[in-house]
Amino acid sequence: MSDYQFWSSRYKQQASWTRQTRNFIINQISLSLQANILEVGCGSSAVLDEFTESGQNTVGVDIDFQILKYSIQNSSKARLINGDGLSLPLKNNFFDLCFCHYLLLWIDDPVRILKEMSRVTKKSGWICCFAEPDYLSRIDHPSPLDQLGQMQNSSLSTQGVNLSTGRKLTYWMMQTGLSNIHWGILGSHQKVENNTTNAASEWETIQRDLEVLYPEEEILKFKEIEYKAQTQGIRILFIPTFYAYAQK
Ligand SMILES: C[S@@+](CC[C@H](N)C(=O)[O-])C[C@H]1O[C@@H](n2cnc3c(N)ncnc32)[C@H](O)[C@@H]1O
């Protein structure tokens, strides 16, 4: 599986986990049927395509040209632009909703990106951060999978991820000058099952993150423990994932 295939299917999976919260937020902000909607850091358009399919006028911006190409080949119908969210190639005051999903954790200066998102949004339009994780408050169980969790955090941090993004969203929105700010944490209802497909997908994600920092032998020591815990249904992996939305 190519990297783009892997990440695209991972983004689809994440988009399905966050759909319920997204629908809740969309109900709160009541958009018109043909709203102008922008996603910054759209990746393979997993979330953006939902808005496109419901008939809205959608634009996606991503800094990675190859993922946009992959997205078009996989029939995304949104207008996709290769650009940097820190300096959006778009005019002022156009969008009714400008959102991001698993973006700010990767950004050194998130307030600058939020200010750009605000600039291109109409007055009283909405800025939504649909999902941003807070890895520093993760729960991993049973032991020694807590060590695996800490290794993944170190590896993500080495790749430039801000591990406490979730808890900072509202403060960043205030610094951006937004009003009517709301925030929350995605619920985590789960059914216990011995799910080997889920175990394989979770393991592949963790392994890809860890490879950046750790030798293969050290990573593989945890593989059997992870699979055993997943298939017994006793693995708890909870990374609080925050959302926040506000008006310009
Ligand atoms: C974790 S992915 C999430 C993709 C998509 N939002 C989703 O949830 O399916 C983060 C995306 O943000 C993009 N990105 C990172 N920094 C960016 C920047 N400064 N401007 C625009 N896109 C950026 C990456 O290329 C990547 O596609």
The ligand as an ORCA input file, in Angstrom:
! r2SCAN-3c Opt
* xyz 0 1
  C      -3.511     15.007      9.250
  S      -3.811     15.604      7.649
  C      -5.569     15.857      7.709
  C      -6.210     15.925      6.356
  C      -7.708     16.223      6.375
  N      -7.994     17.464      7.034
  C      -8.465     15.102      7.029
  O      -8.720     15.200      8.227
  O      -8.776     14.108      6.364
  C      -3.173     17.242      7.691
  C      -3.114     17.902      6.325
  O      -2.720     19.262      6.496
  C      -1.843     19.615      5.447
  N      -1.054     20.783      5.882
  C      -0.068     20.818      6.800
  N       0.420     22.079      6.920
  C      -0.293     22.852      6.075
  C      -0.262     24.228      5.744
  N       0.601     25.081      6.310
  N      -1.142     24.691      4.826
  C      -2.018     23.844      4.217
  N      -2.082     22.525      4.484
  C      -1.237     22.034      5.399
  C      -1.037     18.351      5.208
  O      -0.437     18.345      3.933
  C      -2.097     17.253      5.374
  O      -2.710     16.934      4.159
*
